[in-house]
Amino acid sequence: MLAAMQAAAAPYAAMVIDARSGKVLHARNADTQLHPASLTKMMTLYIAFEAIKRGEITLDTVVKITSKASAEPPSKLGLRTGQKIKFRYLIRAAAIKSANDAATAIGIAISGSEAAFARRMNRTAKALGMTRTRFKNANGLTESGHLSTARDMTTLGRHLFFDHPDYYNLFSRRTADAGMRKVNNTNTRFLNSYRGADGIKTGYTRAAGFNLVASAERGSERIITTVFGGRSTASRNAKVAELMDLGFRRAPSRVAVRKPALPTYVGEVPAPGAAGKTIRLVTTVKTSPRPKMRPAMAAPEPVLTAQLKAITEGITEAVADVARADTQVADAPITTPIAPPTTAPAKVTLVGSDIAPASAIAPPPRPAAIVLASAAPRPATPVKQEVVTRMSTSGGRHWGINVGVLASRYQAERLLLKTALKEIDTLDDALRKVVNRPRGWYANFVGMTEEQASMACRRLQARSSDCKVIGPS
């Protein structure tokens, strides 16, 4: 009762938006700076999801708990100083139980200290357009200057939904295994009482009152509502339900979905000894190795032509295959002989994205001879000779598959890598290729036969992965 009376003094603020378009449907004191309480953990989790995506840390990283994290007051998971626990359990405890010790441990694991993590929180808030928010800690416990607004927290809730859909389901779980024990969702009452509700986060301190950022979906419509300064859990939930109803009444049935722009994310290298780490993936080809030229022959020998193996995993394997072909001579005669050494070297164009253009390769001292079949002895009478200037090396590998259209090259390359590891049996010989088009960055596997492309797509679709066969262009 005393807590409710003290919370009654907390200022009230609210915001309702159509999550699809971002249009504001209702606002009251939406830009007033107030104590966000545990709504702060939305930002802590947003950065945790970003850190996982960027390779700074993984869900299975084992985090050693510091005395700072273990000393946080309730609500808490009960972490002990020196204890080791997987990062995934800290995320569950912070998102579902709203555990203060878990939130602090997340920040320290990523940035090395809570102060460094708070600076990263503020940089991220600025990048997201949260102009009137200032964070001082990772958990939302009351601290001078630790303030936000209903508008900013609504913005953050929308970014959580659109930017990290793979993790958003966390906020609708009623219970979860947090490693040490099972934890219950602090938002269970609203999730159970309001039709279509699936998140997001509660918050309470005496200075803040009862806060909630909630999201609900009905049909094609999704509403996000934020309330600061509720007098109790029950009255706050009733007010959020009332505003949700208002939002669904005012939102159009059909509206174009306009996802919020992804932030220009600025990460931070963790302090020495911190659990987190920054991994920089270098996927661009900086050099293009040239195939080695065959040794010159002492005298004109039967000239050989080669059908080059389709280049997949790199030049080295293709060159080895061609070298092995030097020792093999077939019986089929060549009907189109190569010009003798007195003429200009034959120009052979290799088809493949990882090979330097022919103009970039210095001409050899004498023409190279690459062979598959032996030529018959030259006839005594002159025969009109024809120079082979181009040959197909694709082996019918003009097909490919598309596995997604992403917002950045990094995301496309990462999706290609994950997909290749997931379906290594059918994609082992395919080339990964990222193409920038108006709709975004296309993640493609190329250099496949039609049969290989069709099989790969069927297997990926069986795993609930998006896939589309690409025919010869």
C-alpha positions as CSV (number, residue, x, y, z in Angstrom):
1,M,0.0,0.0,0.0
2,L,2.8,2.4,0.9
3,A,4.6,1.6,-2.4
4,A,1.4,2.4,-4.3
5,M,1.0,5.7,-2.4
6,Q,4.6,6.7,-3.2
7,A,4.2,5.7,-6.8
8,A,1.1,7.8,-7.1
9,A,3.3,10.9,-7.1
10,A,5.1,9.8,-10.2
11,P,4.1,11.9,-13.3
12,Y,2.0,10.2,-15.9
13,A,2.9,10.0,-19.6
14,A,1.7,7.9,-22.5
15,M,2.2,7.2,-26.2
16,V,0.4,5.0,-28.7
17,I,1.6,4.3,-32.2
18,D,0.8,2.2,-35.2
19,A,3.9,-0.1,-35.2
20,R,3.6,-0.7,-39.0
21,S,4.0,2.9,-40.0
22,G,5.3,4.6,-36.8
23,K,2.3,7.0,-36.9
24,V,1.4,8.5,-33.5
25,L,-2.2,7.7,-32.6
26,H,-2.2,9.2,-29.1
27,A,0.3,11.1,-26.9
28,R,0.2,12.7,-23.5
29,N,3.4,14.2,-21.8
30,A,5.2,12.1,-24.3
31,D,8.4,14.2,-24.3
32,T,8.6,14.7,-20.5
33,Q,11.8,13.2,-19.1
34,L,10.9,10.6,-16.4
35,H,12.5,7.7,-14.7
36,P,12.3,4.7,-17.0
37,A,13.0,2.0,-14.3
38,S,13.4,-1.4,-15.8
39,L,12.3,-0.2,-19.3
40,T,16.1,0.5,-19.4
41,K,16.7,-3.2,-19.9
42,M,15.1,-2.9,-23.4
43,M,18.2,-1.0,-24.4
44,T,20.5,-3.4,-22.6
45,L,18.9,-6.3,-24.5
46,Y,18.9,-4.4,-27.8
47,I,22.7,-3.9,-27.5
48,A,23.1,-7.6,-26.4
49,F,21.3,-8.7,-29.6
50,E,23.5,-6.4,-31.7
51,A,26.7,-7.7,-30.1
52,I,25.7,-11.3,-30.9
53,K,24.9,-10.3,-34.5
54,R,28.2,-8.5,-34.9
55,G,30.2,-11.4,-33.4
56,E,31.4,-9.7,-30.3
57,I,29.9,-12.4,-28.1
58,T,27.8,-15.5,-28.5
59,L,24.8,-17.0,-26.6
60,D,27.1,-19.8,-25.4
61,T,29.9,-17.4,-24.1
62,V,30.5,-18.2,-20.5
63,V,30.4,-15.0,-18.4
64,K,32.2,-14.7,-15.0
65,I,30.0,-12.7,-12.6
66,T,31.7,-9.7,-11.0
67,S,31.0,-8.4,-7.5
68,K,29.3,-5.3,-9.0
69,A,26.7,-7.5,-10.7
70,S,26.1,-9.8,-7.8
71,A,25.6,-6.9,-5.4
72,E,22.7,-5.4,-7.3
73,P,19.4,-5.2,-5.3
74,P,16.2,-7.1,-6.3
75,S,14.6,-8.0,-8.6
76,K,17.5,-10.4,-9.2
77,L,18.5,-13.9,-10.4
78,G,20.7,-14.5,-7.4
79,L,24.1,-14.5,-9.1
80,R,27.2,-15.0,-7.0
81,T,30.6,-13.3,-7.4
82,G,32.9,-15.5,-9.4
83,Q,30.1,-17.7,-10.7
84,K,30.2,-18.7,-14.4
85,I,27.0,-18.7,-16.5
86,K,26.2,-18.7,-20.2
87,F,25.3,-15.4,-21.8
88,R,21.9,-16.8,-23.0
89,Y,20.7,-17.3,-19.4
90,L,21.6,-13.7,-18.5
91,I,19.5,-12.5,-21.5
92,R,16.5,-14.6,-20.4
93,A,16.7,-13.4,-16.8
94,A,16.9,-9.8,-17.8
95,A,14.1,-10.0,-20.4
96,I,11.7,-12.2,-18.5
97,K,12.3,-11.7,-14.8
98,S,13.8,-8.2,-15.2
99,A,16.8,-9.3,-13.1
100,N,19.0,-6.4,-12.2
101,D,22.1,-8.5,-11.5
102,A,21.7,-10.2,-14.9
103,A,21.4,-6.9,-16.7
104,T,24.6,-5.5,-15.1
105,A,26.4,-8.8,-15.9
106,I,25.4,-8.4,-19.6
107,G,26.8,-4.8,-19.8
108,I,30.1,-5.8,-18.1
109,A,30.4,-8.9,-20.4
110,I,30.1,-6.8,-23.5
111,S,31.9,-3.6,-22.6
112,G,34.2,-4.5,-19.7
113,S,32.5,-2.2,-17.2
114,E,29.0,-0.8,-16.5
115,A,30.2,2.8,-17.1
116,A,31.6,1.9,-20.6
117,F,28.4,0.0,-21.3
118,A,26.3,3.1,-20.3
119,R,28.3,5.2,-22.8
120,R,27.5,2.6,-25.5
121,M,23.8,2.7,-24.5
122,N,23.8,6.5,-25.0
123,R,25.5,6.3,-28.4
124,T,23.0,3.7,-29.5
125,A,20.0,5.7,-28.2
126,K,21.2,8.7,-30.2
127,A,21.6,6.6,-33.3
128,L,18.0,5.3,-32.8
129,G,16.6,8.9,-32.6
130,M,16.0,8.8,-28.8
131,T,16.8,12.4,-28.3
132,R,15.7,13.0,-24.7
133,T,17.1,9.8,-23.1
134,R,20.2,9.5,-20.9
135,F,21.3,6.2,-19.4
136,K,23.6,5.8,-16.4
137,N,23.3,2.1,-15.8
138,A,22.2,-1.2,-17.5
139,N,19.3,-2.1,-15.2
140,G,17.2,1.0,-14.6
141,L,17.7,1.4,-10.9
142,T,17.0,5.1,-9.9
143,E,20.1,7.3,-10.5
144,S,20.4,11.0,-10.9
145,G,20.2,11.9,-14.6
146,H,19.0,8.5,-15.7
147,L,16.0,9.6,-17.6
148,S,13.9,8.9,-20.7
149,T,10.5,9.7,-22.2
150,A,7.4,7.8,-23.4
151,R,8.2,8.7,-27.0
152,D,11.8,7.5,-26.8
153,M,10.8,4.2,-25.1
154,T,8.1,3.6,-27.7
155,T,10.7,4.2,-30.4
156,L,13.0,1.6,-28.8
157,G,10.2,-0.9,-28.5
158,R,9.5,-0.5,-32.2
159,H,13.2,-1.1,-33.1
160,L,13.3,-4.2,-30.9
161,F,10.4,-5.6,-32.8
162,F,11.7,-4.8,-36.3
163,D,15.5,-5.0,-35.8
164,H,15.7,-8.2,-33.9
165,P,12.7,-10.4,-34.8
166,D,14.6,-13.6,-34.0
167,Y,14.8,-12.6,-30.3
168,Y,11.5,-10.7,-29.9
169,N,9.7,-13.9,-28.9
170,L,11.6,-13.7,-25.6
171,F,9.2,-11.0,-24.3
172,S,6.1,-13.2,-24.7
173,R,7.4,-16.2,-22.8
174,R,5.6,-16.8,-19.5
175,T,8.5,-18.8,-18.1
176,A,12.1,-19.7,-19.1
177,D,15.1,-21.6,-17.9
178,A,17.7,-19.1,-16.6
179,G,20.4,-21.6,-15.9
180,M,20.2,-21.4,-12.1
181,R,16.4,-21.8,-12.0
182,K,13.2,-21.2,-13.9
183,V,12.0,-17.6,-14.0
184,N,8.5,-16.1,-14.5
185,N,7.6,-13.2,-16.7
186,T,6.9,-9.9,-14.8
187,N,4.4,-9.1,-17.6
188,T,2.3,-12.3,-17.3
189,R,-0.9,-10.5,-16.2
190,F,-1.1,-8.3,-19.2
191,L,0.0,-11.0,-21.6
192,N,-2.8,-13.3,-20.3
193,S,-5.5,-10.6,-20.1
194,Y,-5.2,-8.7,-23.4
195,R,-5.9,-10.5,-26.7
196,G,-3.0,-10.3,-29.1
197,A,-0.4,-9.1,-26.5
198,D,3.1,-10.4,-27.1
199,G,5.4,-8.1,-25.1
200,I,7.4,-6.0,-24.3
201,K,8.7,-4.9,-20.9
202,T,7.6,-3.8,-17.4
203,G,9.4,-1.4,-15.1
204,Y,8.9,-0.3,-11.5
205,T,10.7,1.9,-9.0
206,R,9.3,4.2,-6.3
207,A,10.6,7.2,-8.3
208,A,9.1,6.0,-11.6
209,G,5.9,4.3,-10.6
210,F,4.6,1.4,-12.7
211,N,5.8,1.6,-16.3
212,L,5.1,-0.6,-19.3
213,V,5.9,-0.7,-23.0
214,A,3.4,-3.2,-24.5
215,S,2.8,-4.5,-28.0
216,A,-0.2,-6.4,-29.4
217,E,-1.2,-7.7,-32.8
218,R,-4.6,-8.3,-34.2
219,G,-4.9,-9.4,-37.8
220,S,-2.6,-7.2,-39.8
221,E,-2.6,-4.4,-37.2
222,R,0.1,-4.0,-34.5
223,I,0.0,-1.3,-31.8
224,I,2.7,-0.3,-29.4
225,T,1.7,1.5,-26.2
226,T,3.8,3.1,-23.5
227,V,2.7,4.2,-20.1
228,F,4.9,5.9,-17.4
229,G,3.8,6.5,-13.8
230,G,1.1,4.0,-13.2
231,R,-0.2,3.7,-9.6
232,S,-0.2,-0.1,-9.5
233,T,0.2,-3.1,-11.7
234,A,-3.5,-3.5,-12.1
235,S,-4.3,0.2,-12.8
236,R,-1.3,0.4,-15.2
237,N,-2.5,-2.7,-17.1
238,A,-6.0,-1.3,-17.3
239,K,-4.8,2.0,-18.7
240,V,-2.5,0.2,-21.3
241,A,-5.5,-1.9,-22.4
242,E,-7.6,1.2,-22.8
243,L,-5.0,2.9,-24.9
244,M,-4.4,-0.3,-26.9
245,D,-8.2,-0.4,-27.7
246,L,-8.0,3.3,-28.8
247,G,-5.0,2.4,-31.0
248,F,-6.8,-0.5,-32.8
249,R,-9.8,1.7,-33.3
250,R,-7.8,4.5,-34.9
251,A,-5.3,2.4,-36.9
252,P,-6.3,1.7,-40.5
253,S,-6.9,-1.9,-41.5
254,R,-4.3,-1.6,-44.3
255,V,-1.2,0.5,-44.2
256,A,2.2,0.3,-45.8
257,V,4.8,-1.2,-43.4
258,R,7.7,1.2,-43.0
259,K,10.4,-0.4,-41.0
260,P,12.6,2.0,-39.0
261,A,16.0,2.6,-40.4
262,L,18.8,0.5,-38.8
263,P,21.1,2.7,-36.7
264,T,24.6,3.4,-37.9
265,Y,25.9,1.2,-35.1
266,V,29.1,2.1,-33.3
267,G,30.5,-0.7,-31.2
268,E,33.2,-0.7,-28.6
269,V,36.2,-3.0,-28.1
270,P,35.9,-4.5,-24.6
271,A,38.4,-3.8,-21.9
272,P,41.3,-6.3,-21.5
273,G,40.1,-9.5,-19.8
274,A,36.4,-8.8,-20.5
275,A,34.3,-11.7,-21.7
276,G,33.1,-10.0,-24.9
277,K,35.3,-9.6,-27.9
278,T,35.1,-7.9,-31.3
279,I,35.4,-10.1,-34.3
280,R,36.0,-8.4,-37.7
281,L,35.0,-10.6,-40.6
282,V,37.1,-9.9,-43.8
283,T,35.2,-11.5,-46.7
284,T,36.4,-9.3,-49.7
285,V,38.9,-10.8,-52.1
286,K,42.0,-8.6,-52.0
287,T,44.1,-10.6,-54.5
288,S,43.3,-12.7,-57.5
289,P,45.9,-15.5,-57.9
290,R,46.9,-16.4,-61.5
291,P,47.0,-19.9,-62.7
292,K,50.5,-21.1,-63.3
293,M,51.5,-21.4,-67.0
294,R,52.6,-24.8,-68.2
295,P,56.3,-25.2,-69.1
296,A,57.2,-24.6,-72.8
297,M,57.8,-27.6,-74.9
298,A,61.1,-28.3,-76.7
299,A,59.3,-29.0,-80.1
300,P,55.8,-28.8,-81.3
301,E,54.0,-31.6,-79.7
302,P,50.4,-32.8,-80.1
303,V,48.5,-29.7,-78.9
304,L,46.0,-30.3,-76.1
305,T,42.9,-28.5,-75.2
306,A,41.3,-28.5,-71.7
307,Q,37.9,-28.3,-70.4
308,L,38.5,-26.4,-67.2
309,K,36.7,-27.5,-64.1
310,A,34.1,-25.0,-62.9
311,I,35.8,-22.8,-60.4
312,T,34.2,-23.2,-56.9
313,E,36.2,-23.0,-53.8
314,G,39.2,-21.2,-55.3
315,I,41.9,-21.2,-58.0
316,T,44.2,-23.7,-56.3
317,E,41.9,-26.7,-56.8
318,A,41.3,-25.7,-60.5
319,V,45.0,-25.4,-61.2
320,A,45.7,-28.8,-59.6
321,D,43.0,-30.4,-61.8
322,V,44.5,-28.9,-64.9
323,A,48.0,-30.0,-63.9
324,R,46.8,-33.6,-63.5
325,A,45.3,-33.4,-67.0
326,D,48.8,-32.9,-68.4
327,T,49.5,-36.6,-68.0
328,Q,46.3,-37.7,-69.7
329,V,45.9,-37.9,-73.5
330,A,42.6,-39.0,-75.0
331,D,42.3,-40.7,-78.4
332,A,39.7,-38.3,-79.9
333,P,41.3,-36.1,-82.6
334,I,41.0,-32.3,-82.5
335,T,39.1,-31.0,-85.5
336,T,40.0,-27.3,-84.8
337,P,43.8,-27.2,-84.1
338,I,45.4,-24.3,-82.3
339,A,47.6,-21.9,-84.1
340,P,51.3,-22.7,-84.2
341,P,53.7,-20.8,-81.9
342,T,54.6,-18.3,-84.7
343,T,51.2,-16.7,-84.3
344,A,49.9,-14.6,-81.4
345,P,49.1,-16.6,-78.2
346,A,45.6,-17.9,-78.0
347,K,43.3,-15.9,-75.8
348,V,41.5,-18.0,-73.3
349,T,38.8,-16.2,-71.1
350,L,38.1,-17.9,-67.8
351,V,34.6,-17.4,-66.6
352,G,34.4,-16.7,-62.8
353,S,34.1,-13.8,-60.4
354,D,37.3,-14.5,-58.6
355,I,39.7,-14.4,-61.6
356,A,41.6,-11.3,-62.8
357,P,40.5,-10.1,-66.3
358,A,42.6,-11.3,-69.2
359,S,43.9,-7.8,-69.8
360,A,45.5,-7.8,-66.3
361,I,47.7,-10.9,-67.1
362,A,51.0,-10.3,-68.8
363,P,51.4,-12.3,-72.0
364,P,53.7,-15.3,-71.6
365,P,56.9,-15.7,-73.6
366,R,55.2,-18.3,-75.8
367,P,51.6,-19.6,-76.0
368,A,50.4,-21.9,-73.2
369,A,49.1,-25.3,-74.1
370,I,46.3,-26.6,-71.9
371,V,45.1,-30.1,-72.9
372,L,42.3,-32.6,-72.8
373,A,42.7,-34.4,-76.1
374,S,45.6,-35.1,-78.4
375,A,45.8,-33.7,-81.9
376,A,46.6,-35.8,-84.9
377,P,50.0,-35.3,-86.6
378,R,50.0,-32.2,-88.9
379,P,49.3,-33.1,-92.5
380,A,51.8,-32.5,-95.2
381,T,49.5,-30.2,-97.1
382,P,48.6,-26.8,-95.5
383,V,45.3,-26.8,-93.7
384,K,43.5,-23.6,-92.9
385,Q,43.9,-23.1,-89.1
386,E,41.4,-21.5,-86.7
387,V,42.4,-19.9,-83.4
388,V,40.2,-20.8,-80.5
389,T,39.6,-17.4,-78.8
390,R,36.9,-18.4,-76.2
391,M,35.7,-21.6,-74.7
392,S,32.9,-22.4,-72.2
393,T,34.1,-23.7,-68.9
394,S,30.8,-23.6,-67.0
395,G,29.9,-27.3,-67.5
396,G,26.3,-26.2,-67.5
397,R,26.7,-24.4,-64.2
398,H,24.6,-21.3,-65.1
399,W,22.1,-21.7,-62.3
400,G,22.0,-20.5,-58.7
401,I,19.7,-19.8,-55.8
402,N,18.8,-16.7,-53.8
403,V,18.4,-17.1,-50.0
404,G,17.4,-13.6,-49.0
405,V,17.4,-9.8,-49.6
406,L,19.1,-8.0,-46.7
407,A,19.6,-4.5,-45.6
408,S,23.4,-4.5,-45.7
409,R,26.3,-6.4,-47.3
410,Y,27.4,-7.7,-43.9
411,Q,24.0,-9.3,-43.2
412,A,24.0,-10.9,-46.7
413,E,27.5,-12.3,-46.3
414,R,26.6,-13.6,-42.9
415,L,23.4,-15.3,-44.2
416,L,25.4,-16.9,-47.0
417,L,27.9,-18.3,-44.5
418,K,25.2,-19.7,-42.2
419,T,23.3,-21.2,-45.0
420,A,26.4,-22.8,-46.5
421,L,27.2,-24.4,-43.1
422,K,23.6,-25.5,-42.7
423,E,23.3,-27.2,-46.2
424,I,27.0,-28.1,-46.9
425,D,26.1,-31.3,-48.8
426,T,24.4,-29.4,-51.7
427,L,26.1,-26.0,-51.5
428,D,29.7,-27.2,-51.0
429,D,30.6,-26.5,-54.7
430,A,28.6,-23.3,-55.0
431,L,30.1,-19.8,-55.1
432,R,28.7,-17.2,-52.6
433,K,27.9,-13.9,-54.2
434,V,26.4,-10.7,-52.9
435,V,24.6,-8.4,-55.4
436,N,23.5,-4.8,-54.6
437,R,20.2,-3.9,-56.1
438,P,17.6,-1.2,-55.4
439,R,15.6,-3.6,-53.1
440,G,18.7,-4.4,-51.0
441,W,21.6,-6.8,-50.9
442,Y,20.9,-10.1,-52.6
443,A,22.5,-13.2,-51.0
444,N,23.1,-15.7,-53.9
445,F,24.8,-19.0,-54.4
446,V,25.9,-19.3,-58.1
447,G,27.9,-21.7,-60.3
448,M,25.4,-24.6,-60.0
449,T,23.6,-26.9,-62.4
450,E,19.8,-26.7,-62.6
451,E,19.6,-30.0,-60.7
452,Q,21.9,-28.8,-58.0
453,A,20.0,-25.5,-57.6
454,S,16.6,-27.3,-57.4
455,M,17.8,-29.8,-54.9
456,A,19.5,-27.2,-52.7
457,C,16.3,-25.1,-52.6
458,R,14.1,-28.1,-51.8
459,R,16.3,-29.0,-48.9
460,L,16.5,-25.5,-47.5
461,Q,12.7,-25.0,-47.8
462,A,12.3,-28.3,-45.9
463,R,14.3,-26.6,-43.1
464,S,11.9,-23.5,-43.2
465,S,14.5,-21.4,-45.0
466,D,13.7,-19.0,-47.8
467,C,15.1,-20.0,-51.2
468,K,14.5,-19.2,-54.8
469,V,16.1,-20.8,-57.9
470,I,17.9,-18.4,-60.2
471,G,18.1,-19.4,-63.9
472,P,20.7,-18.4,-66.5
473,S,20.6,-14.6,-67.1
